[in-house]
Amino acid sequence: MKKNIFLFFALFITGVFASCKNDDDNNGILINSDYELYGSVFNEVPDPEDAVIYQVNLRAFTEQGTINAAAERLDHIKELGANVVYLMPIYPVGIERSAGGLGSPYAVRNYKAVNDEFGTLEDLQAFVEKAHDLNLSVVLDWVANHTSWDNNWITEHPEYYATNENGDMIAPPDTGWNDVAQLDFENQDLQDAMIDAMSYWVYNANIDGFRCDAADFVPEGFWTRAVSTIDQIKDQEMLMLAEGGEQRHLRSGFDFIFGFNFFQTLEAVHNGEPVTNIQTAQAQEYENVYDDDKRVVRYTTNHDVNLSDGTPQELFGGIDGSLAAFVVAAYMKSVPMIYNGQEIAYDQRLEFFTKTPIDWSQANEEVYQEYQQLIDFRKNSSAIEEGTYSGYSSDNVAAFTMKSEEETVLVISNFRDQESAYIIPQQLAGEWQNALDEASVNLESQINLAPYSYLVLRK
């Protein structure tokens, strides 16, 4: 993993004194000597800027809803062009105060077990092995902020939990998440136990990182210790995704933060706000990010918004509108995340408190091929993966360049369900090549774009 210079020095200082879990130095890196590493080091983890993430909701991804069944569909993810598989929580789910259905995957009852609904540890090990054979990395969803009300820590370690003035354990304040209990990260023993539990999966399932849920709710100091520990267990790249929008996570060593505001801006722009607001959202997310290797994870859907707001087709005006939004999210100095079913234009919202299997027989093959084409170009473009961004948007059209030493890529995307005229800035005029079909394109003073159409040009 490309190291942040500040993290490097932090690791140097703490690493000198790092020891196994039982060391009295609780500020050190906690490497648990009781675990043995399962499997082999995986050397094909992509550099963070090269990642294309595919999110799997096990309750929707297959009819069976199991890890083994998901393993049978790994070829689909590989053929799409993704190189990182992100599994939603696989752990036993709380029953007490359950939110309904089969319970929320984010109400964890046991941090060191696989939910019987999904399979066994051996099933997960086999899943990771098969993914690695396909050069796919695997990251697990990690829920650090809270547990279910019947997690074993509730009775064994009540001191791990936040309480009110009466001494009663509480749900996460101001969230409405009443099916879970808030943890207290002021407690050092809790921090050690949490880091130990995260380490368990790296050792015992040979995973390649974590997507950390509700990261903004968890203190920076904990994340710095946790990321440092995880990064030291295996001699390979480890991918760490903070599901949070705060840039402090990058200081903690995370490779990515999430573009919450960017997604909300995409929605607002589709509903009539000026497309130039996308440039503003881009600038805000990168305003204080000084490391060019860091990237924001961007998306046009995920498990939350798919269920609460709608599918990409619902949100962005049909298939064409969803693709016009995706190309901007995927190419604008970002790492794209695709939610299962999105790539086939599946038009049903997916529950994750119950089983709602995707009907893969409804796959739109033309849309799948278009996603493949967009991802393939991104993976082979130095400009998109690591280039410098410049924005040229108008009120109706998103336009920007990504530039590296080898090439310049220009993306122009019409966010309106009507023809839009785009005035070509002088510095963008001239001959280009269509990156997707290799046709020559001469940009003069103006271009008229069909509703929800986009162009990806290069030179």
Order of alpha helices (4+ residues) and beta strands (2+ residues): alpha-beta-alpha-alpha-alpha-beta-alpha-beta-beta-alpha-beta-alpha-beta-alpha-beta-alpha-beta-alpha-alpha-beta-alpha-alpha-alpha-beta-alpha-alpha-beta-beta-beta-beta-beta-beta-beta-beta
